[in-house]
Amino acid sequence: MHPPDGRQAALVAALGDALGTATAPDGLGEEVRAAVAGIREVFGAAACSVALVEPDGSALRFIAADGRGAAEIVGVVLPVGRGIAGWVAMSGESIRVADVAADGRFARDVAESTRFVPSTILAAPVPGPRGAVAGVVEVLEPAPDDTGSGRELAVLGLLAAQLGSVVRLRALYDALGTGLLRSLVDPDGDGDFDDALATLVDAEEATSLGDLARAFRDLAAAGPDAARLAERVLLEVADFARRGHRGPGRPRAPR
Amino acid sequence: MTDLPEWSRAFAGEGPGRSRGLPLPGERRDWAWGGATGAGVRVAVIDSGVDAAHPAVGRLAGSVAVEADPEAEEGYRVVDGAGEDLYGHGTACAGIIRSLAPDVELHSVRVLGRNLKGRSVAFHGGIRWAVEHGMDVVNMSLSSQNEDWFAAFHEVADEAYFAGTLLVCAASNTPGATFPSQFASVVSVAALPAYEADTLVYNTAPPVEFGARGLDVEVAWTAGGTIRASGNSFATPHVAGLAARILSKHPGLTPFQVKAVLHAVAGNSD
């Protein structure tokens, strides 16, 4: 077998990244779900949710929630230009809004679809790598802050920072896995490990496969049959990448 | 919970303690801004835009939007006349400033868009615009934690300082450094429990220097309405409004002189 060229190596490594994206939400989701349950408890709130910024920066995707309306809000994607969560993502500042109904840009339709429309929201940014905003944590209908100290925003900010560590750690593992895969398929490459990672960040293939992976992830969430379909398609893509565009290979045996 | 942010620790419990302020002539606050309305002072609100038609705002002297533009030499472009408030937040800040200094010349500098891409470049470009256009006070109820932009924010904050433009910045509620709020050349602000709009407390343990009213405040918002909100974002325009009044009464004070006056009139200054 010939060693793969640089493009093939990048493609296979990007595929590894895509696989990581496709499978990561389950692992990340478990950790974040536990965190939001704890945050809801701390604030005596009706619900707590976490949304992460999509890679192109245009939207927030709710990845975990606990409490009222939790099942309905997970998976919802909101444009980052909407409402309180969007403001927090854009500004990097925490906010407490006591009468959400008065906010003309509050995503009322989304709240109503969860059958829970809160009157008070606390929201704080989840810090991402290099100072970027990775997402937003929202606490819906917290118990009244009798002290009026304002410390609830500070506390939520700290918890959001911890949540950010979990998100960043997961991203780091994904990046390390990608780099390792690249090193394995291209051991004689003339770039070092850091360069390989930097290349992948800019690889067009990584972007398109990332989109593909998110589609697979959504399919997987739809049930076991859809998950098997997603796995099958991914394996076919992997086979295509391994053959490196050198024409058709042997047909794969049906699984 | 052992590691609260600086600002929270500073204003909790017994408070930040006392410090010695400049011996201003007569009653300090009266000397600082007694009778002043903000007339003759240009104030920029770098935010999500400002709704000029909101009753709490009344009018705007101008509005621009700063947008990321990779093709532009500086990485951004300035669009004149674009002032629509995309979130309501800029209108809230402008309303607070107007309530304290009703006659200021208000300018909206919108740097927050509908996409997170290019946020830092637009934010930085907005500060530069304010300096180049001779703003006296700039309200920034937003911050950046992007270390890649540390030097650029530092540079433009220094430019503002030397040009006589006072930058008033919200501190972040999250741990870690935020820019430009932690720089010595700006006035950084956090929220504290207070009912009075002119409450001011000096923090003897910076980088966050001042505490002002920012909890459970009724603020202007979208569609001509109001909401009750809390956050450092709403404390900041209270200090910006007071600074505008100081400059209205004492034109030509430099940013470090205005900061010294703010310190002298703080409730915990002797």
Interface residues (C-beta under 8 A of the other chain):
Chain A: V53 D56 G57 S58 P79 V80 G81 G83 G86 W87 A89 M90 S91 G92 E93 S94 I95 R96 V97 A98 D99 V100 A102 D103 G104 R105 A124 P125 P127 R130 G131 A132 V133 G148 S149 G150 R151 L153 A154 V155 L156 G157 L158 A160 A161
Chain B: M1 D3 L4 P5 W7 S8 A12 D47 S48 L86 Y87 G88 H89 L112 G113 R114 N115 L116 K117 R119 S141 L142 S143 S144 Q145 N146 E147 D148 W149 A170 S172 N173 T174 P175 G176 T178 A191 L192 P193 G214 L215 D216 W221 T222 A223 G225 T226 I227 R228 A229 S230 G231 N232 S233
